[in-house]
Amino acid sequence: MPYAVVAEKLKAVPAYYLEEVSEFIDFILLKSKEESSKNGLDEAIAEVERGEVEVFKSFEDFKAAMS
């Protein structure tokens, strides 16, 4: 969405909501920065913490699970 469209929409927001809109934009920017700062290791650790990693006792067990 082009910035001009967003700017036009902001003009339609009642003045008493502008602080809330500004805080929401700050939140989105912070969230975006946090997500972009994660590297592959951070993502792998998060997957382990969420229980999304399956561990096998042997390669044979892994092969059996993949069949």
PDB file of N, CA, C and O in Angstrom:
ATOM      1  N   MET A   1       0.854  -1.172   0.000  1.00  0.00           N
ATOM      2  CA  MET A   1       0.000   0.000   0.000  1.00  0.00           C
ATOM      3  C   MET A   1       0.901   1.237   0.000  1.00  0.00           C
ATOM      4  O   MET A   1       1.775   1.370   0.857  1.00  0.00           O
ATOM      5  N   PRO A   2       0.696   2.111  -0.929  1.00  0.00           N
ATOM      6  CA  PRO A   2       1.523   3.328  -0.995  1.00  0.00           C
ATOM      7  C   PRO A   2       1.306   4.222   0.231  1.00  0.00           C
ATOM      8  O   PRO A   2       0.227   4.246   0.825  1.00  0.00           O
ATOM      9  N   TYR A   3       2.362   4.952   0.588  1.00  0.00           N
ATOM     10  CA  TYR A   3       2.293   5.850   1.739  1.00  0.00           C
ATOM     11  C   TYR A   3       1.202   6.900   1.570  1.00  0.00           C
ATOM     12  O   TYR A   3       0.587   7.312   2.554  1.00  0.00           O
ATOM     13  N   ALA A   4       0.955   7.334   0.348  1.00  0.00           N
ATOM     14  CA  ALA A   4      -0.069   8.353   0.106  1.00  0.00           C
ATOM     15  C   ALA A   4      -1.449   7.854   0.546  1.00  0.00           C
ATOM     16  O   ALA A   4      -2.251   8.619   1.082  1.00  0.00           O
ATOM     17  N   VAL A   5      -1.713   6.576   0.318  1.00  0.00           N
ATOM     18  CA  VAL A   5      -2.998   6.000   0.730  1.00  0.00           C
ATOM     19  C   VAL A   5      -3.099   6.010   2.248  1.00  0.00           C
ATOM     20  O   VAL A   5      -4.142   6.360   2.800  1.00  0.00           O
ATOM     21  N   VAL A   6      -2.034   5.632   2.917  1.00  0.00           N
ATOM     22  CA  VAL A   6      -2.021   5.625   4.381  1.00  0.00           C
ATOM     23  C   VAL A   6      -2.188   7.051   4.915  1.00  0.00           C
ATOM     24  O   VAL A   6      -2.930   7.281   5.870  1.00  0.00           O
ATOM     25  N   ALA A   7      -1.497   7.994   4.296  1.00  0.00           N
ATOM     26  CA  ALA A   7      -1.602   9.390   4.720  1.00  0.00           C
ATOM     27  C   ALA A   7      -3.040   9.888   4.586  1.00  0.00           C
ATOM     28  O   ALA A   7      -3.534  10.600   5.460  1.00  0.00           O
ATOM     29  N   GLU A   8      -3.703   9.521   3.509  1.00  0.00           N
ATOM     30  CA  GLU A   8      -5.101   9.921   3.322  1.00  0.00           C
ATOM     31  C   GLU A   8      -5.992   9.306   4.393  1.00  0.00           C
ATOM     32  O   GLU A   8      -6.893   9.965   4.912  1.00  0.00           O
ATOM     33  N   LYS A   9      -5.742   8.057   4.717  1.00  0.00           N
ATOM     34  CA  LYS A   9      -6.537   7.401   5.762  1.00  0.00           C
ATOM     35  C   LYS A   9      -6.306   8.059   7.113  1.00  0.00           C
ATOM     36  O   LYS A   9      -7.243   8.198   7.899  1.00  0.00           O
ATOM     37  N   LEU A  10      -5.069   8.469   7.398  1.00  0.00           N
ATOM     38  CA  LEU A  10      -4.775   9.144   8.657  1.00  0.00           C
ATOM     39  C   LEU A  10      -5.537  10.452   8.782  1.00  0.00           C
ATOM     40  O   LEU A  10      -5.931  10.837   9.883  1.00  0.00           O
ATOM     41  N   LYS A  11      -5.745  11.129   7.681  1.00  0.00           N
ATOM     42  CA  LYS A  11      -6.499  12.386   7.704  1.00  0.00           C
ATOM     43  C   LYS A  11      -7.941  12.158   8.146  1.00  0.00           C
ATOM     44  O   LYS A  11      -8.572  13.054   8.706  1.00  0.00           O
ATOM     45  N   ALA A  12      -8.460  10.956   7.895  1.00  0.00           N
ATOM     46  CA  ALA A  12      -9.844  10.644   8.244  1.00  0.00           C
ATOM     47  C   ALA A  12     -10.004  10.178   9.691  1.00  0.00           C
ATOM     48  O   ALA A  12     -11.125  10.086  10.192  1.00  0.00           O
ATOM     49  N   VAL A  13      -8.885   9.882  10.366  1.00  0.00           N
ATOM     50  CA  VAL A  13      -8.955   9.406  11.749  1.00  0.00           C
ATOM     51  C   VAL A  13      -9.274  10.581  12.671  1.00  0.00           C
ATOM     52  O   VAL A  13      -8.614  11.618  12.603  1.00  0.00           O
ATOM     53  N   PRO A  14     -10.278  10.427  13.529  1.00  0.00           N
ATOM     54  CA  PRO A  14     -10.589  11.504  14.484  1.00  0.00           C
ATOM     55  C   PRO A  14      -9.373  11.822  15.362  1.00  0.00           C
ATOM     56  O   PRO A  14      -8.609  10.928  15.725  1.00  0.00           O
ATOM     57  N   ALA A  15      -9.209  13.077  15.691  1.00  0.00           N
ATOM     58  CA  ALA A  15      -8.039  13.551  16.441  1.00  0.00           C
ATOM     59  C   ALA A  15      -7.849  12.791  17.750  1.00  0.00           C
ATOM     60  O   ALA A  15      -6.715  12.553  18.165  1.00  0.00           O
ATOM     61  N   TYR A  16      -8.934  12.412  18.400  1.00  0.00           N
ATOM     62  CA  TYR A  16      -8.804  11.737  19.689  1.00  0.00           C
ATOM     63  C   TYR A  16      -8.272  10.305  19.559  1.00  0.00           C
ATOM     64  O   TYR A  16      -7.977   9.671  20.572  1.00  0.00           O
ATOM     65  N   TYR A  17      -8.143   9.783  18.329  1.00  0.00           N
ATOM     66  CA  TYR A  17      -7.552   8.458  18.114  1.00  0.00           C
ATOM     67  C   TYR A  17      -6.118   8.516  17.605  1.00  0.00           C
ATOM     68  O   TYR A  17      -5.461   7.480  17.506  1.00  0.00           O
ATOM     69  N   LEU A  18      -5.630   9.683  17.287  1.00  0.00           N
ATOM     70  CA  LEU A  18      -4.305   9.779  16.672  1.00  0.00           C
ATOM     71  C   LEU A  18      -3.188   9.271  17.581  1.00  0.00           C
ATOM     72  O   LEU A  18      -2.238   8.661  17.091  1.00  0.00           O
ATOM     73  N   GLU A  19      -3.274   9.500  18.867  1.00  0.00           N
ATOM     74  CA  GLU A  19      -2.256   8.990  19.788  1.00  0.00           C
ATOM     75  C   GLU A  19      -2.259   7.462  19.769  1.00  0.00           C
ATOM     76  O   GLU A  19      -1.198   6.838  19.765  1.00  0.00           O
ATOM     77  N   GLU A  20      -3.433   6.870  19.758  1.00  0.00           N
ATOM     78  CA  GLU A  20      -3.540   5.408  19.705  1.00  0.00           C
ATOM     79  C   GLU A  20      -2.963   4.865  18.396  1.00  0.00           C
ATOM     80  O   GLU A  20      -2.272   3.846  18.403  1.00  0.00           O
ATOM     81  N   VAL A  21      -3.239   5.527  17.285  1.00  0.00           N
ATOM     82  CA  VAL A  21      -2.694   5.124  15.988  1.00  0.00           C
ATOM     83  C   VAL A  21      -1.173   5.229  16.012  1.00  0.00           C
ATOM     84  O   VAL A  21      -0.479   4.337  15.524  1.00  0.00           O
ATOM     85  N   SER A  22      -0.656   6.315  16.578  1.00  0.00           N
ATOM     86  CA  SER A  22       0.793   6.509  16.672  1.00  0.00           C
ATOM     87  C   SER A  22       1.444   5.407  17.509  1.00  0.00           C
ATOM     88  O   SER A  22       2.496   4.883  17.143  1.00  0.00           O
ATOM     89  N   GLU A  23       0.820   5.059  18.627  1.00  0.00           N
ATOM     90  CA  GLU A  23       1.354   3.986  19.469  1.00  0.00           C
ATOM     91  C   GLU A  23       1.324   2.646  18.742  1.00  0.00           C
ATOM     92  O   GLU A  23       2.238   1.836  18.896  1.00  0.00           O
ATOM     93  N   PHE A  24       0.286   2.412  17.956  1.00  0.00           N
ATOM     94  CA  PHE A  24       0.197   1.171  17.194  1.00  0.00           C
ATOM     95  C   PHE A  24       1.302   1.104  16.148  1.00  0.00           C
ATOM     96  O   PHE A  24       1.908   0.051  15.951  1.00  0.00           O
ATOM     97  N   ILE A  25       1.565   2.209  15.484  1.00  0.00           N
ATOM     98  CA  ILE A  25       2.648   2.247  14.495  1.00  0.00           C
ATOM     99  C   ILE A  25       3.987   1.982  15.178  1.00  0.00           C
ATOM    100  O   ILE A  25       4.819   1.247  14.647  1.00  0.00           O
ATOM    101  N   ASP A  26       4.199   2.577  16.352  1.00  0.00           N
ATOM    102  CA  ASP A  26       5.430   2.313  17.110  1.00  0.00           C
ATOM    103  C   ASP A  26       5.558   0.828  17.439  1.00  0.00           C
ATOM    104  O   ASP A  26       6.643   0.255  17.342  1.00  0.00           O
ATOM    105  N   PHE A  27       4.441   0.210  17.828  1.00  0.00           N
ATOM    106  CA  PHE A  27       4.438  -1.217  18.152  1.00  0.00           C
ATOM    107  C   PHE A  27       4.820  -2.053  16.935  1.00  0.00           C
ATOM    108  O   PHE A  27       5.636  -2.969  17.035  1.00  0.00           O
ATOM    109  N   ILE A  28       4.226  -1.733  15.788  1.00  0.00           N
ATOM    110  CA  ILE A  28       4.522  -2.472  14.555  1.00  0.00           C
ATOM    111  C   ILE A  28       5.996  -2.323  14.183  1.00  0.00           C
ATOM    112  O   ILE A  28       6.636  -3.297  13.787  1.00  0.00           O
ATOM    113  N   LEU A  29       6.535  -1.114  14.307  1.00  0.00           N
ATOM    114  CA  LEU A  29       7.935  -0.887  13.986  1.00  0.00           C
ATOM    115  C   LEU A  29       8.847  -1.670  14.920  1.00  0.00           C
ATOM    116  O   LEU A  29       9.835  -2.253  14.475  1.00  0.00           O
ATOM    117  N   LEU A  30       8.526  -1.689  16.213  1.00  0.00           N
ATOM    118  CA  LEU A  30       9.325  -2.440  17.182  1.00  0.00           C
ATOM    119  C   LEU A  30       9.265  -3.931  16.889  1.00  0.00           C
ATOM    120  O   LEU A  30      10.287  -4.617  16.906  1.00  0.00           O
ATOM    121  N   LYS A  31       8.065  -4.427  16.622  1.00  0.00           N
ATOM    122  CA  LYS A  31       7.892  -5.845  16.318  1.00  0.00           C
ATOM    123  C   LYS A  31       8.677  -6.219  15.066  1.00  0.00           C
ATOM    124  O   LYS A  31       9.313  -7.272  15.021  1.00  0.00           O
ATOM    125  N   SER A  32       8.633  -5.372  14.066  1.00  0.00           N
ATOM    126  CA  SER A  32       9.363  -5.613  12.825  1.00  0.00           C
ATOM    127  C   SER A  32      10.864  -5.660  13.081  1.00  0.00           C
ATOM    128  O   SER A  32      11.562  -6.517  12.540  1.00  0.00           O
ATOM    129  N   LYS A  33      11.358  -4.749  13.897  1.00  0.00           N
ATOM    130  CA  LYS A  33      12.782  -4.709  14.215  1.00  0.00           C
ATOM    131  C   LYS A  33      13.207  -5.966  14.969  1.00  0.00           C
ATOM    132  O   LYS A  33      14.267  -6.529  14.693  1.00  0.00           O
ATOM    133  N   GLU A  34      12.378  -6.409  15.924  1.00  0.00           N
ATOM    134  CA  GLU A  34      12.699  -7.613  16.694  1.00  0.00           C
ATOM    135  C   GLU A  34      12.746  -8.838  15.794  1.00  0.00           C
ATOM    136  O   GLU A  34      13.642  -9.672  15.928  1.00  0.00           O
ATOM    137  N   GLU A  35      11.795  -8.955  14.883  1.00  0.00           N
ATOM    138  CA  GLU A  35      11.749 -10.113  13.993  1.00  0.00           C
ATOM    139  C   GLU A  35      12.937 -10.135  13.044  1.00  0.00           C
ATOM    140  O   GLU A  35      13.493 -11.195  12.757  1.00  0.00           O
ATOM    141  N   SER A  36      13.319  -8.967  12.562  1.00  0.00           N
ATOM    142  CA  SER A  36      14.422  -8.932  11.609  1.00  0.00           C
ATOM    143  C   SER A  36      15.768  -9.139  12.287  1.00  0.00           C
ATOM    144  O   SER A  36      16.754  -9.463  11.624  1.00  0.00           O
ATOM    145  N   SER A  37      15.817  -8.955  13.608  1.00  0.00           N
ATOM    146  CA  SER A  37      17.093  -9.120  14.306  1.00  0.00           C
ATOM    147  C   SER A  37      17.356 -10.576  14.694  1.00  0.00           C
ATOM    148  O   SER A  37      18.449 -10.899  15.159  1.00  0.00           O
ATOM    149  N   LYS A  38      16.373 -11.454  14.509  1.00  0.00           N
ATOM    150  CA  LYS A  38      16.574 -12.867  14.825  1.00  0.00           C
ATOM    151  C   LYS A  38      17.385 -13.526  13.717  1.00  0.00           C
ATOM    152  O   LYS A  38      17.155 -13.285  12.532  1.00  0.00           O
ATOM    153  N   ASN A  39      18.331 -14.356  14.119  1.00  0.00           N
ATOM    154  CA  ASN A  39      19.089 -15.107  13.130  1.00  0.00           C
ATOM    155  C   ASN A  39      18.634 -16.564  13.161  1.00  0.00           C
ATOM    156  O   ASN A  39      17.719 -16.916  13.905  1.00  0.00           O
ATOM    157  N   GLY A  40      19.259 -17.392  12.370  1.00  0.00           N
ATOM    158  CA  GLY A  40      18.865 -18.791  12.291  1.00  0.00           C
ATOM    159  C   GLY A  40      18.969 -19.518  13.620  1.00  0.00           C
ATOM    160  O   GLY A  40      18.121 -20.350  13.942  1.00  0.00           O
ATOM    161  N   LEU A  41      20.002 -19.211  14.394  1.00  0.00           N
ATOM    162  CA  LEU A  41      20.158 -19.852  15.704  1.00  0.00           C
ATOM    163  C   LEU A  41      19.036 -19.442  16.643  1.00  0.00           C
ATOM    164  O   LEU A  41      18.510 -20.275  17.381  1.00  0.00           O
ATOM    165  N   ASP A  42      18.657 -18.146  16.623  1.00  0.00           N
ATOM    166  CA  ASP A  42      17.543 -17.686  17.454  1.00  0.00           C
ATOM    167  C   ASP A  42      16.262 -18.429  17.095  1.00  0.00           C
ATOM    168  O   ASP A  42      15.509 -18.842  17.977  1.00  0.00           O
ATOM    169  N   GLU A  43      16.020 -18.596  15.810  1.00  0.00           N
ATOM    170  CA  GLU A  43      14.828 -19.318  15.365  1.00  0.00           C
ATOM    171  C   GLU A  43      14.878 -20.777  15.801  1.00  0.00           C
ATOM    172  O   GLU A  43      13.865 -21.324  16.237  1.00  0.00           O
ATOM    173  N   ALA A  44      16.041 -21.414  15.691  1.00  0.00           N
ATOM    174  CA  ALA A  44      16.178 -22.818  16.096  1.00  0.00           C
ATOM    175  C   ALA A  44      15.926 -22.975  17.592  1.00  0.00           C
ATOM    176  O   ALA A  44      15.248 -23.916  18.006  1.00  0.00           O
ATOM    177  N   ILE A  45      16.455 -22.078  18.397  1.00  0.00           N
ATOM    178  CA  ILE A  45      16.240 -22.133  19.845  1.00  0.00           C
ATOM    179  C   ILE A  45      14.760 -21.958  20.156  1.00  0.00           C
ATOM    180  O   ILE A  45      14.224 -22.651  21.021  1.00  0.00           O
ATOM    181  N   ALA A  46      14.094 -21.041  19.462  1.00  0.00           N
ATOM    182  CA  ALA A  46      12.662 -20.828  19.678  1.00  0.00           C
ATOM    183  C   ALA A  46      11.865 -22.081  19.315  1.00  0.00           C
ATOM    184  O   ALA A  46      10.903 -22.423  20.003  1.00  0.00           O
ATOM    185  N   GLU A  47      12.256 -22.765  18.243  1.00  0.00           N
ATOM    186  CA  GLU A  47      11.567 -24.002  17.854  1.00  0.00           C
ATOM    187  C   GLU A  47      11.727 -25.072  18.926  1.00  0.00           C
ATOM    188  O   GLU A  47      10.771 -25.779  19.244  1.00  0.00           O
ATOM    189  N   VAL A  48      12.918 -25.196  19.479  1.00  0.00           N
ATOM    190  CA  VAL A  48      13.150 -26.168  20.555  1.00  0.00           C
ATOM    191  C   VAL A  48      12.293 -25.814  21.759  1.00  0.00           C
ATOM    192  O   VAL A  48      11.660 -26.689  22.349  1.00  0.00           O
ATOM    193  N   GLU A  49      12.268 -24.535  22.131  1.00  0.00           N
ATOM    194  CA  GLU A  49      11.490 -24.101  23.293  1.00  0.00           C
ATOM    195  C   GLU A  49       9.995 -24.331  23.092  1.00  0.00           C
ATOM    196  O   GLU A  49       9.277 -24.594  24.057  1.00  0.00           O
ATOM    197  N   ARG A  50       9.517 -24.238  21.855  1.00  0.00           N
ATOM    198  CA  ARG A  50       8.094 -24.474  21.571  1.00  0.00           C
ATOM    199  C   ARG A  50       7.788 -25.965  21.414  1.00  0.00           C
ATOM    200  O   ARG A  50       6.632 -26.342  21.225  1.00  0.00           O
ATOM    201  N   GLY A  51       8.801 -26.803  21.491  1.00  0.00           N
ATOM    202  CA  GLY A  51       8.595 -28.241  21.361  1.00  0.00           C
ATOM    203  C   GLY A  51       8.366 -28.685  19.928  1.00  0.00           C
ATOM    204  O   GLY A  51       7.726 -29.711  19.696  1.00  0.00           O
ATOM    205  N   GLU A  52       8.872 -27.937  18.968  1.00  0.00           N
ATOM    206  CA  GLU A  52       8.661 -28.250  17.562  1.00  0.00           C
ATOM    207  C   GLU A  52       9.772 -29.099  16.965  1.00  0.00           C
ATOM    208  O   GLU A  52       9.770 -29.362  15.762  1.00  0.00           O
ATOM    209  N   VAL A  53      10.713 -29.528  17.779  1.00  0.00           N
ATOM    210  CA  VAL A  53      11.851 -30.309  17.292  1.00  0.00           C
ATOM    211  C   VAL A  53      11.681 -31.747  17.760  1.00  0.00           C
ATOM    212  O   VAL A  53      11.469 -32.012  18.943  1.00  0.00           O
ATOM    213  N   GLU A  54      11.778 -32.669  16.809  1.00  0.00           N
ATOM    214  CA  GLU A  54      11.674 -34.085  17.138  1.00  0.00           C
ATOM    215  C   GLU A  54      13.081 -34.673  17.192  1.00  0.00           C
ATOM    216  O   GLU A  54      13.885 -34.468  16.283  1.00  0.00           O
ATOM    217  N   VAL A  55      13.364 -35.395  18.252  1.00  0.00           N
ATOM    218  CA  VAL A  55      14.692 -35.986  18.446  1.00  0.00           C
ATOM    219  C   VAL A  55      14.568 -37.497  18.290  1.00  0.00           C
ATOM    220  O   VAL A  55      13.650 -38.120  18.822  1.00  0.00           O
ATOM    221  N   PHE A  56      15.510 -38.068  17.553  1.00  0.00           N
ATOM    222  CA  PHE A  56      15.512 -39.512  17.319  1.00  0.00           C
ATOM    223  C   PHE A  56      16.717 -40.131  18.005  1.00  0.00           C
ATOM    224  O   PHE A  56      17.776 -39.511  18.097  1.00  0.00           O
ATOM    225  N   LYS A  57      16.549 -41.362  18.489  1.00  0.00           N
ATOM    226  CA  LYS A  57      17.641 -42.055  19.181  1.00  0.00           C
ATOM    227  C   LYS A  57      18.705 -42.549  18.222  1.00  0.00           C
ATOM    228  O   LYS A  57      19.866 -42.712  18.596  1.00  0.00           O
ATOM    229  N   SER A  58      18.299 -42.787  16.975  1.00  0.00           N
ATOM    230  CA  SER A  58      19.258 -43.279  15.994  1.00  0.00           C
ATOM    231  C   SER A  58      18.831 -42.833  14.597  1.00  0.00           C
ATOM    232  O   SER A  58      17.710 -42.373  14.377  1.00  0.00           O
ATOM    233  N   PHE A  59      19.772 -42.988  13.661  1.00  0.00           N
ATOM    234  CA  PHE A  59      19.455 -42.660  12.281  1.00  0.00           C
ATOM    235  C   PHE A  59      18.400 -43.614  11.740  1.00  0.00           C
ATOM    236  O   PHE A  59      17.571 -43.226  10.917  1.00  0.00           O
ATOM    237  N   GLU A  60      18.430 -44.847  12.195  1.00  0.00           N
ATOM    238  CA  GLU A  60      17.422 -45.830  11.769  1.00  0.00           C
ATOM    239  C   GLU A  60      16.025 -45.390  12.209  1.00  0.00           C
ATOM    240  O   GLU A  60      15.066 -45.512  11.448  1.00  0.00           O
ATOM    241  N   ASP A  61      15.912 -44.877  13.442  1.00  0.00           N
ATOM    242  CA  ASP A  61      14.626 -44.367  13.920  1.00  0.00           C
ATOM    243  C   ASP A  61      14.157 -43.190  13.057  1.00  0.00           C
ATOM    244  O   ASP A  61      12.974 -43.078  12.736  1.00  0.00           O
ATOM    245  N   PHE A  62      15.092 -42.321  12.688  1.00  0.00           N
ATOM    246  CA  PHE A  62      14.781 -41.177  11.836  1.00  0.00           C
ATOM    247  C   PHE A  62      14.270 -41.670  10.477  1.00  0.00           C
ATOM    248  O   PHE A  62      13.241 -41.197   9.993  1.00  0.00           O
ATOM    249  N   LYS A  63      14.980 -42.612   9.868  1.00  0.00           N
ATOM    250  CA  LYS A  63      14.565 -43.127   8.563  1.00  0.00           C
ATOM    251  C   LYS A  63      13.180 -43.769   8.651  1.00  0.00           C
ATOM    252  O   LYS A  63      12.354 -43.591   7.755  1.00  0.00           O
ATOM    253  N   ALA A  64      12.929 -44.503   9.712  1.00  0.00           N
ATOM    254  CA  ALA A  64      11.622 -45.156   9.885  1.00  0.00           C
ATOM    255  C   ALA A  64      10.507 -44.118   9.992  1.00  0.00           C
ATOM    256  O   ALA A  64       9.412 -44.315   9.465  1.00  0.00           O
ATOM    257  N   ALA A  65      10.793 -43.015  10.676  1.00  0.00           N
ATOM    258  CA  ALA A  65       9.784 -41.968  10.834  1.00  0.00           C
ATOM    259  C   ALA A  65       9.520 -41.232   9.520  1.00  0.00           C
ATOM    260  O   ALA A  65       8.422 -40.716   9.308  1.00  0.00           O
ATOM    261  N   MET A  66      10.514 -41.182   8.644  1.00  0.00           N
ATOM    262  CA  MET A  66      10.361 -40.484   7.376  1.00  0.00           C
ATOM    263  C   MET A  66       9.661 -41.321   6.322  1.00  0.00           C
ATOM    264  O   MET A  66       9.257 -40.792   5.286  1.00  0.00           O
ATOM    265  N   SER A  67       9.505 -42.633   6.568  1.00  0.00           N
ATOM    266  CA  SER A  67       8.860 -43.494   5.567  1.00  0.00           C
ATOM    267  C   SER A  67       7.365 -43.437   5.675  1.00  0.00           C
ATOM    268  O   SER A  67       6.665 -44.100   4.909  1.00  0.00           O
TER     269      SER A  67
END
